[in-house]
């Protein structure tokens, strides 16, 4: 009898607690309205925001707007600020200080920029001088028992390598037949040369399989009269060791080897034997300069914080994010032509979803057990730069970050469907989303294509953090001037945001960490 009473009492306590928890959730849900989401989307995707390019004055205005809303909601700053600064820079080649000169004994030759050699975008801003070493294809591939650097010392030397890989056109090649492996990539060759101590790298098209030997390198604005000088590419500045890195053409081949045919014979011996044939170019002296005009620029991730209430679990973190940048506008356009890529769905919709989720949590009298970081990323459209910078420079320990929920394009394609990115890679987190969706009623459909690696959650996943993306999928207006506020389905944005909020509430009150399935390369 006593046992029956205890069981009944425990059940009643559980039932009351569950009802109380649901009331707290509904308190937050009330904040998630189509009207508020529309207000945020209309501002962020207005013509005055000029497409929120990274970096730009308009992106900064959007960042200030989001930060101001966070402050009004009562969402806290992180380390005294709503911003995490991201160092960006623009780089253009200085044509007057970039040169290539090679000598053999008393004989010396200077080569012409663009026609004889062209630097790649990953080149260093420096000059190096050393003897030359020919290192075949520049490949070290243990699984194929092949190493161009095996019997040659290139430390402190400038290295010349060929593009592609041995047996490129041979179906019986140990390098996966005619299918290119990662070792054919020029950036893999660059990293390999750096690891072996090279101070500069010259790349030449392998002549046995390719007729066009013109150096391609990178299309620097300073080398083209057709490219506007204000169209200089922007990239995230990273502290990594770079070396001068250029592609050279047939003039360099002829000077070093006597003729293109001589290099073809060397390449044929390598391909036929599948054995390296690397050697020092004796008495050679190479002077290589790739000077850059660099302009430093700052863009911002916008961050807001809600501290958890549990004395222990508040040290664990849930991240809720989305990118607030888009691709800007067309500088050359006809009068009366729509020239602004407003990015209403991509990703003013997801940004609004994150902001309203933050307001939902901030409005609750009882805060969750775990802490929550809300983050709107800059530079997603440039290459997931904002989330990459955060993951490499986290404001909170990634080891204590339990999950990341990302909202990217959540306002199109009907009223009742949702695509979840990362289902198979995040089974535990996916089960929570599916369970919470029973209270929302969205129809989970298969993604139109695999976009898991194309949005900000992916950088968290690469750090071992369970991360999933909420999206309504691609559409015909994606990255066009037609992605305007008037085509957004605000009801759908609200439904997906409610699902994200419910999932976040569960995770922020859970005690578990969520395992991931490693993605095959």
SETI-145351 format. One line per 8 residues: number of its first residue (from 1); their letters; for each residue x, y, z of C-alpha. Coordinates in pm, whole numbers, plus 50000, padded with zeros to 5 digits. Each point is the difference from the previous one (the first is absolute). Layout:
N
NUM) A) X/Y/Z; ... $
END
This chain:
521
1) XXXXXXXX) 50000/50000/50000; 50281/50241/50097; 50184/49915/49678; 49689/50083/49796; 49964/50334/50177; 50369/50088/49931; 49970/49913/49632; 49680/50205/49968 $
9) XXXXXXXX) 50161/50295/50180; 50310/49985/49778; 49785/49993/49689; 49802/50301/50122; 50320/50195/50070; 50131/49911/49652; 49669/50101/49841; 49988/50334/50184 $
17) XXXXXXXX) 50365/50068/49913; 49937/49919/49635; 49695/50228/49989; 50200/50280/50166; 50283/49951/49748; 49755/50015/49709; 49855/50325/50136; 50350/50149/50004 $
25) XXXXXXXX) 50053/49892/49640; 49668/50152/49894; 50104/50324/50165; 50294/50018/49761; 49797/49879/49702; 49768/50302/50036; 50291/50227/49900; 50043/49822/49665 $
33) XXXXXXXX) 49758/50178/49773; 49991/50048/49622; 49958/50375/50058; 50325/50038/50197; 50190/49779/49757; 49870/50211/49712; 50119/50316/50174; 50355/49865/50028 $
41) XXXXXXXX) 50009/49853/49648; 49863/50316/49838; 50272/50211/50160; 50292/49765/49933; 49896/49933/49639; 49903/50357/49914; 50165/50177/49706; 50181/50227/50246 $
49) XXXXXXXX) 50200/49698/50119; 50140/49957/49646; 50019/49621/50031; 50215/49997/50320; 50325/49908/49830; 50299/49897/50214; 50156/50240/50078; 49795/50314/49939 $
57) XXXXXXXX) 49851/50301/50174; 49657/49842/49961; 50112/49677/50168; 50122/50210/50293; 49662/50175/50016; 49828/49660/50009; 50235/49890/50279; 49917/50313/50203 $
65) XXXXXXXX) 49629/49937/49947; 50023/49640/50126; 50211/50104/50299; 49754/50275/50091; 49712/49752/49989; 50195/49758/50222; 50048/50280/50253; 49631/50090/49996 $
73) XXXXXXXX) 49911/49634/50058; 50232/49975/50299; 50238/49758/49830; 50346/50050/50153; 50326/50103/49839; 50301/49767/49985; 50319/50140/50151; 49843/50344/50002 $
81) XXXXXXXX) 49898/50003/49633; 49736/49878/49757; 50268/49959/49735; 50283/49763/49915; 50230/50173/49753; 50118/49797/49702; 50317/50113/49820; 49943/50020/49626 $
89) XXXXXXXX) 50234/50140/49740; 50012/50079/49632; 50308/49904/49802; 50115/50120/49662; 50326/49920/49826; 50256/50277/49991; 50116/49967/49640; 50299/50229/50047 $
97) XXXXXXXX) 50153/49795/50281; 49914/49646/49882; 50264/49829/49789; 50170/49670/49913; 50370/49980/49911; 50195/49677/49947; 50373/49964/49950; 50235/49721/49895 $
105) XXXXXXXX) 50355/50107/50077; 50061/50325/49813; 49687/49962/49787; 49689/50170/50139; 49644/50049/49875; 49711/50211/50128; 49651/49874/49919; 49691/50200/49918 $
113) XXXXXXXX) 49717/50024/50246; 49670/49854/49868; 50143/49851/49676; 50285/49800/50161; 49882/49970/50361; 49692/50088/50204; 49965/49976/50380; 49719/49799/50158 $
121) XXXXXXXX) 49766/50162/50253; 50167/49806/50286; 50338/50158/49938; 50202/50179/50267; 50075/50369/50016; 50378/49961/49983; 50314/49933/49795; 50209/49684/50019 $
129) XXXXXXXX) 50331/49903/49845; 50151/49652/49975; 50107/49720/49767; 49733/49798/49817; 49892/49640/50053; 49782/49801/49758; 49766/49778/50206; 49792/49822/49735 $
137) XXXXXXXX) 49631/50029/50081; 50068/50128/50351; 49812/49706/50151; 50046/49802/50321; 49746/49715/49995; 50080/49715/50242; 49694/49798/49899; 50128/49993/49642 $
145) XXXXXXXX) 50362/49943/50112; 50104/50314/49818; 50202/50299/50125; 50161/50265/49779; 50185/50133/50305; 50143/49667/50117; 50361/50043/49890; 50025/50376/49964 $
153) XXXXXXXX) 50052/50277/50257; 49797/50312/49921; 50034/50178/50332; 50070/50367/49931; 49965/49942/49625; 49759/50112/49728; 49823/49699/49850; 49863/49940/49650 $
161) XXXXXXXX) 49723/49742/49962; 49758/49889/49730; 49622/50014/50020; 49779/49690/50028; 50140/49654/50088; 50178/49696/49849; 49797/49811/49739; 49732/50265/49975 $
169) XXXXXXXX) 49862/49850/49676; 50082/49637/50087; 49709/49787/50123; 50255/49764/50161; 50174/50276/50195; 50051/49920/50370; 49859/50349/50064; 49641/49877/49969 $
177) XXXXXXXX) 50015/49964/49621; 49874/50302/49809; 49814/50134/50306; 50183/50292/50156; 50106/49952/50361; 50052/50280/50250; 50371/49993/49914; 49926/50160/49663 $
185) XXXXXXXX) 49876/50319/50168; 50245/50288/49987; 49925/50102/50359; 50091/49650/50118; 50331/50043/49815; 50049/50335/50172; 49943/49857/50348; 50231/49708/49926 $
193) XXXXXXXX) 50278/50232/49881; 49964/50212/50316; 50011/49691/50221; 50327/49899/49837; 50151/50341/50069; 49976/50168/49658; 50008/50380/50005; 49840/50046/49657 $
201) XXXXXXXX) 49803/49793/49748; 49984/50014/49621; 49727/49792/49834; 50002/49908/49632; 49734/49823/49795; 50121/49646/49929; 50071/50007/49623; 49951/49632/49915 $
209) XXXXXXXX) 49623/50016/50042; 49927/50370/49947; 50071/50230/49706; 49914/50334/50166; 50300/50101/50213; 49904/50364/50053; 50028/50094/50368; 49652/50049/50143 $
217) XXXXXXXX) 50061/50074/50366; 49741/50240/50139; 49812/50272/49803; 50133/50294/50201; 49817/50328/49929; 50336/50175/49962; 50085/49765/49711; 49678/50058/49808 $
225) XXXXXXXX) 49879/50316/49830; 49653/49846/49986; 49960/49938/50374; 49896/50304/50209; 50260/50093/50259; 49726/50026/50264; 49914/49635/49937; 50293/49874/50206 $
233) XXXXXXXX) 49908/49674/50175; 49945/50004/50376; 50115/49712/50217; 50038/49920/50366; 50350/50075/50121; 50154/49703/50176; 50330/49961/50176; 50154/49725/49793 $
241) XXXXXXXX) 50335/49954/49840; 49990/50091/49632; 50272/49976/49737; 50026/50155/49653; 49784/49778/49780; 49980/50050/49624; 49923/49818/49678; 50264/50022/49728 $
249) XXXXXXXX) 49969/49945/49625; 50199/49853/49712; 50262/50279/50002; 50112/49886/50345; 49988/49632/49895; 50224/50068/49701; 50249/50199/50207; 50024/49732/50272 $
257) XXXXXXXX) 49980/49681/49789; 50111/50117/49655; 49665/49914/49841; 49646/49893/50081; 50081/49656/49853; 50271/49952/50263; 49746/50043/50277; 49760/49768/49815 $
265) XXXXXXXX) 50266/49726/50005; 50053/50044/50374; 49625/49986/50058; 49969/49686/49787; 50272/49824/50203; 49816/50086/50322; 49663/49884/49864; 50134/49678/49848 $
273) XXXXXXXX) 50191/49890/50309; 49766/50159/50255; 50322/50107/50170; 50117/50353/50088; 50278/50170/49805; 50083/50305/50208; 50328/50188/49976; 50182/50325/50077 $
281) XXXXXXXX) 50031/50243/49713; 50372/50048/50056; 50151/50350/49987; 49650/50147/49990; 49907/50311/50188; 49640/50118/50019; 49867/50331/50127; 49622/50009/50040 $
289) XXXXXXXX) 49798/50294/50128; 49622/50010/50041; 49919/50329/50166; 49642/50079/50097; 49808/50317/50073; 49800/49903/50307; 49711/50190/50157; 49874/49884/50341 $
297) XXXXXXXX) 49623/50006/50062; 49783/49894/50294; 49666/49819/49980; 49800/49883/50301; 49827/49696/50135; 49711/50115/50221; 49969/49812/50330; 49754/49991/50289 $
305) XXXXXXXX) 49998/49788/50313; 49753/49854/50246; 50157/49842/50306; 49863/49669/50122; 49850/49972/50346; 50158/49669/50108; 50320/50042/50202; 50180/49730/49800 $
313) XXXXXXXX) 49817/49982/49667; 50029/50375/49941; 50363/49933/49907; 49872/49797/49703; 49886/50176/49686; 49743/49973/49722; 50068/50212/49691; 49712/50130/49788 $
321) XXXXXXXX) 50113/50174/49684; 49954/50110/49642; 50178/50232/49760; 49882/50358/49951; 50210/50088/49695; 49910/49961/49634; 50173/50071/49668; 49954/50375/49958 $
329) XXXXXXXX) 49896/50171/49678; 50096/50042/49635; 50220/50305/49950; 49940/50008/49626; 49631/50005/49918; 49750/50173/49776; 49781/50284/50116; 49682/49866/50157 $
337) XXXXXXXX) 50140/49647/50024; 49975/49812/50328; 50363/49969/50105; 49985/49908/50370; 50029/49643/50126; 49778/50065/50302; 50038/49651/50146; 49662/49992/50172 $
345) XXXXXXXX) 49994/49623/50026; 50378/49967/49987; 50034/50079/50277; 49794/50279/50150; 49745/49728/50077; 50244/49789/50202; 50142/50311/50168; 49650/50103/50106 $
353) XXXXXXXX) 49943/49645/50125; 50308/50020/50224; 49903/50346/50127; 49645/49896/50088; 50126/49681/50164; 50224/50219/50213; 49700/50215/50093; 49800/49688/50089 $
361) XXXXXXXX) 50270/49883/50243; 50056/50349/50139; 49627/50039/50074; 49985/49689/50217; 49998/50053/50376; 50178/49669/50055; 50317/49964/49797; 50127/49664/49862 $
369) XXXXXXXX) 50263/49798/50186; 50266/50031/49733; 50125/50330/49859; 49914/50108/49645; 50206/50199/49752; 49813/50168/49716; 50230/50084/49713; 49942/50160/49661 $
377) XXXXXXXX) 50290/49935/49766; 50162/50230/49745; 50177/49864/49694; 49799/49682/49949; 49957/50085/49634; 50378/50042/49965; 50072/49650/50128; 49848/49947/50349 $
385) XXXXXXXX) 50258/50247/50129; 49811/50130/50305; 49930/49657/50145; 50351/49882/49915; 50147/50296/50184; 49779/49935/50303; 50086/49630/50009; 50372/50079/49978 $
393) XXXXXXXX) 49966/50285/50253; 49707/49895/50219; 49854/50231/50262; 49910/49691/50203; 50167/49662/50020; 49913/49776/49704; 50055/49704/50234; 49706/50128/50207 $
401) XXXXXXXX) 49784/50078/49695; 49739/49725/49983; 49821/50085/49674; 49950/50257/49726; 49668/50078/49830; 50023/50201/49678; 49723/50180/49811; 50072/50077/49635 $
409) XXXXXXXX) 49724/50080/49746; 49683/49914/50190; 49734/50202/49818; 49902/49834/49671; 49848/49689/49836; 49655/49967/50154; 49854/50015/50349; 50077/49665/50156 $
417) XXXXXXXX) 50333/49852/49890; 50351/50011/50140; 50333/49857/49889; 50242/49892/50273; 50369/50007/49917; 50221/49742/50172; 49744/49735/50093; 50229/49699/49948 $
425) XXXXXXXX) 50303/50170/50155; 49818/50109/50317; 49761/49717/50095; 49953/50095/50367; 49931/50367/49931; 49774/49907/49710; 49786/49782/50228; 49939/50300/50224 $
433) XXXXXXXX) 49898/50216/49702; 49763/49731/49870; 49842/49963/50343; 49952/50375/50045; 49860/50030/49649; 49699/49792/50105; 49882/50312/50186; 50061/50223/49695 $
441) XXXXXXXX) 49883/49772/49717; 50245/50083/49724; 50050/49741/49728; 50367/49896/49989; 50104/49953/49637; 50328/49881/49853; 50237/50284/49901; 49993/50085/49629 $
449) XXXXXXXX) 50376/49959/50010; 50265/49937/50265; 50075/50345/50141; 50135/49895/50339; 50350/50131/49925; 49866/50324/49852; 49883/50181/50311; 50138/50106/50336 $
457) XXXXXXXX) 49906/49694/50205; 50265/49807/49807; 50292/50178/50169; 49863/49900/50341; 49955/49643/49884; 50365/49993/49890; 50090/50086/50360; 49811/49692/50118 $
465) XXXXXXXX) 49687/50190/50108; 49662/49855/49906; 49856/50253/49758; 49692/50010/49780; 49850/50241/49753; 49637/50111/49971; 49899/50111/49649; 49701/50019/49771 $
473) XXXXXXXX) 50221/49911/49703; 50126/50152/49678; 49780/50183/49749; 50021/50181/49666; 50065/50338/50168; 50310/49877/50184; 50285/50251/49952; 49796/50213/49761 $
481) XXXXXXXX) 49858/50352/50029; 49656/49839/50039; 50072/49885/50359; 49796/50288/50141; 49796/50045/50321; 49667/49984/49817; 50050/49631/49911; 50067/49880/50356 $
489) XXXXXXXX) 49752/49769/50170; 50006/50146/50351; 49772/49730/50138; 50253/49738/49894; 50289/50196/50149; 49806/50002/50327; 49933/49625/49988; 50366/49911/49941 $
497) XXXXXXXX) 50109/50248/50269; 49758/49836/50244; 50155/49663/49925; 50348/50142/50051; 49891/50156/50330; 49841/49680/50127; 50309/49801/49904; 50223/50259/50165 $
505) XXXXXXXX) 49792/49993/50321; 50035/49623/50019; 50376/50003/49935; 50058/50289/50241; 49830/49805/50278; 50152/49662/49919; 50306/49846/50166; 50126/49803/49702 $
513) XXXXXXXX) 50265/50065/49739; 49909/49884/49648; 50221/49773/49795; 50066/50054/49631; 50072/49770/49707; 50324/50091/49825; 49947/50115/49642; 50190/49797/49743 $
521) X) 50242/50205/49795 $
END
